[in-house]
Amino acid sequence: MTSLTGAPNSANSAPATVDTDTRLDSAGPPDDAHARELLDAAYPAWSALVARLTGDELGLTLDWRYYRDGGWLCRALRGSKNLAWLAFKPGRLTVACYFAERHRAALAAIPGLGHVAETPLIGKTLPVPLELVDIEDVDLAVALVSAKRHSR
């Protein structure tokens, strides 16, 4: 798993640097068949992540939106609050959350997120993007989204 950088343009716009595959055009959000094709070996991670985000553990809603500057991105929502951005890339998927800087120490204490201690701010926002390539990466992504859910 590797981290990325990016920041949201506004509360409901796509992160600035989360790139998507060019095969995801504006015709419609990716369906299950497209996800299997594009993610390939990372598809089980996507399937497990969806089950955990939308299940009893977090109870989130996933909402695909098309952005001219970012293509199709999935928002993980609790009510109207966007907790995370999810995007497909060939062979992997990204999960990105954005926090206030005051949450840096708590995030860095989560096993696997130690790099957050050195992550530069973008404006006043602390970006914490992750790449998931296999099912073992899902626990960290869920921990990140859970931290976002409980942050104030």
N, C-alpha and C positions, 0 to 999 in steps of 0.2 A: 504494500500500500504506500502511496506517495501523496504528498500534499501539493496543493496548487495555490495560486493567488487569485484574487478577484474581489470585487466589491459591488454591491448592488447600486444601480443608478438611482433608484428610489424605492420606496416600500413595495411597490408592485411591478417593478421592472426587473429584467433579467440581470444577473451578475455580469460585470463587464468582461471577464475573461473566461467564462465557462463556454468552451467551444463545443459545437455539436457536429455530428456527421452530416455531410452535405446531402445524403440520401433522405434526411428527414426534412421534407419540403412542407410547404404550408397547406397541402391537400388534407391533412388530418394527422392527429397524434399517432405515435407508433402503437401498433397493436401487438399482441403476444407473438405472432409469427415474425414480425419485424424485429422485435426485441430478441428473440432466439437467434435470428440470423446475425444481427449486428453485434450482440454481446458475446455470442459463441460460448466459450468456456466460463464467462462471467455470468451467464444467464441464471444459474442456480443462486448466485448471490442476489441478483435482482428479485427473484421469486421469494427468497427468504426475507429480504429487506421489506418488500411489500407486505408480506404476511405479518411481520413484526410491527411495522409502522401503523398498519390499519387494524391490527388485532387489539385484544384487550389491554396489552401492555402500554400502548400509547394512544390508541383510538383516534388516529389522524385520518384525514381525507386527502387523497391524492388528486390533484387537478392539473391537467396538461394545458399549457398555454403556448401559443406561437408568438415569438418575438422576432421582429425583422432583424435585429442585431444579434440574436442568439439562437434562432430556430426554435424547435420544440423543447421546452423545459417543463419539468413537473414540479409543482409546488406541494410541499407537505404542510397541510393546514390543520390547525386546531381552531375551529370556529373560523374567524376571518384572519387570524394571525398566521403569517407565513413563518414556519419554523425552519424549513430547509428547502434547498433547491436540489433537484435530481436531474441528471443529464446522461444521455447515452453517448458513448464513444466506441469506436471499433475495439472489441475485446475487453471493455471495462465500462464502469459507470462512475459518475462522480456524485458526491453528496457534499453540499456546502452549507454551512451555517455562519451567521454573522452575529457577533456579540459586542457589547460595550467593553471597553478596555478593562474595566473593573473586574471582569470575570476571568482574566488571563491566568491568575495563579490557580484558581479552582480547575480550570480546563487543563492546565499543564500537569496537574496532579493526577489526572485520569491516565491509567496505563495506556501507552501508545500515542498520547498527545503531548509528550514532553516538548516537542518542537514548537508548540504554541508559545512557550516562554520567549522565543526569539523571533516570532512572526511579527513583521512590521505592521503597524496600523495603516489603514487606508482611510484618510480623513480621521474620524473618531471611531471607526469600525474595525474590529478585530476579525479578519476573515479566517475561517477554519474549514478549508475544503479537503476532502479525502477522495482517493481513487480506490474503488473496490474491484478486485480482479478475481477473487474467489470467495467462497462461502465463509471462510475464516475471518474475512474482513467485516462481516456484517455486525458482529458484536460491538466493535468500536464505533461504527456508524450509528448504531442504535444508542450507544452511550452518549455520543455527541448530540443527537437529536433530543434525547431525554434531558441532557444538560440545558439545551436551549429551551425546552418546554418549562423547566423549572427556574429559569433565570428571570430576573425582574429588572 
